[in-house]
């Protein structure tokens, strides 16, 4: 068995689909939706998601909600970066948009620094 880095997301998801889709004879078999045989997904990520092979981000959202109640934006930012680097989020942008105000508050020195740099509210920064 070969080791595949999670940084190569599509390759890792192809590997996951190859291990879980029995009897696949073509790319279309791997990309086909199990509930709608006519539907063929564009990416391995979408195909794996519709086969319920990927976890969703609900647990991370619950964790961020709990962490944000402690009003510790520096630690919350550190957690966000750690999750981005070491984990596979299905929608990192959604997590960013939902908690960006908690990641930077007005009393935080990082918020003040970023406000001076961008000359506006920090939450105009977007993740691609």
C-alpha positions in Angstrom: 0.0 0.0 0.0 1.2 3.5 -0.8 1.1 6.5 1.4 -0.7 9.6 0.0 -0.3 13.0 1.5 -3.5 14.8 2.4 -2.0 17.9 0.7 -2.8 16.1 -2.6 -6.5 16.2 -1.8 -7.9 14.9 -5.1 -5.3 12.0 -5.2 -6.2 11.1 -1.6 -9.9 11.2 -2.4 -9.4 9.1 -5.5 -7.6 6.6 -3.3 -10.5 6.7 -0.8 -13.1 6.1 -3.6 -11.0 3.2 -5.1 -11.0 1.5 -1.7 -14.8 2.0 -1.1 -16.5 1.7 -4.5 -16.9 -2.0 -5.2 -16.9 -3.1 -8.9 -15.8 0.3 -10.4 -14.6 -0.2 -13.9 -14.2 3.4 -15.0 -13.7 7.0 -13.8 -17.5 7.5 -14.3 -18.2 4.7 -11.9 -16.1 6.4 -9.2 -17.7 9.8 -9.9 -21.3 8.5 -10.2 -23.8 9.5 -7.5 -25.0 6.3 -5.6 -28.5 7.8 -5.2 -28.8 9.1 -8.8 -27.1 6.9 -11.4 -27.4 9.6 -14.1 -25.6 12.2 -12.0 -21.8 12.2 -12.4 -19.9 14.5 -10.1 -17.1 16.8 -11.4 -14.6 16.1 -8.7 -13.6 13.2 -6.5 -14.3 15.4 -3.5 -17.9 15.9 -4.5 -18.3 12.2 -5.2 -16.8 11.2 -1.8 -19.0 13.7 -0.1 -22.2 12.3 -1.7 -21.1 8.8 -0.7 -20.8 10.0 2.9 -17.1 9.2 2.9 -16.1 12.7 4.2 -17.0 14.2 7.5 -18.6 17.6 7.6 -17.4 20.6 9.6 -20.1 20.5 12.3 -17.7 19.3 15.0 -15.3 22.1 14.2 -18.1 24.6 14.3 -19.2 23.4 17.7 -15.6 23.6 18.9 -15.1 27.1 17.6 -18.4 28.2 19.2 -17.2 26.9 22.6 -13.7 28.4 22.1 -15.1 31.8 21.1 -17.0 32.0 24.4 -13.7 32.3 26.2 -12.8 35.5 24.2 -9.3 34.4 23.3 -8.9 35.5 19.6 -5.1 34.7 19.5 -5.7 31.1 20.5 -8.7 30.9 18.2 -6.6 32.0 15.3 -3.9 29.5 16.2 -6.5 26.8 16.2 -7.9 27.9 12.8 -4.4 27.8 11.3 -3.7 24.4 12.8 -6.9 23.0 11.4 -6.2 24.4 8.0 -2.7 22.9 8.0 -3.2 19.5 9.6 -6.9 18.7 8.9 -9.2 18.4 6.0 -12.1 20.9 6.1 -14.9 20.5 3.7 -15.6 24.3 3.7 -12.8 26.4 5.3 -14.3 29.6 3.9 -17.6 28.9 5.7 -15.8 28.4 9.0 -13.9 31.7 8.4 -17.0 33.7 7.6 -18.9 32.3 10.6 -16.2 33.1 13.1 -14.1 36.0 11.7 -15.4 38.5 14.2 -14.4 36.1 17.0 -10.9 35.6 15.4 -10.3 39.4 15.6 -11.8 41.6 18.3 -11.4 45.3 18.9 -9.3 44.8 22.1 -6.8 42.5 20.4 -3.5 44.0 19.3 -3.5 41.9 16.1 -6.9 43.5 15.3 -5.5 47.0 15.8 -2.4 46.2 13.7 -4.5 44.7 10.8 -6.9 47.7 11.0 -4.0 50.1 10.5 -2.5 48.0 7.6 -5.7 47.6 5.6 -7.3 50.9 6.6 -10.6 49.3 7.3 -12.4 46.5 9.0 -10.3 43.3 9.2 -13.3 41.1 8.3 -13.0 42.3 4.7 -10.2 39.8 4.3 -11.3 36.7 2.4 -10.0 33.2 2.1 -9.9 31.6 -1.3 
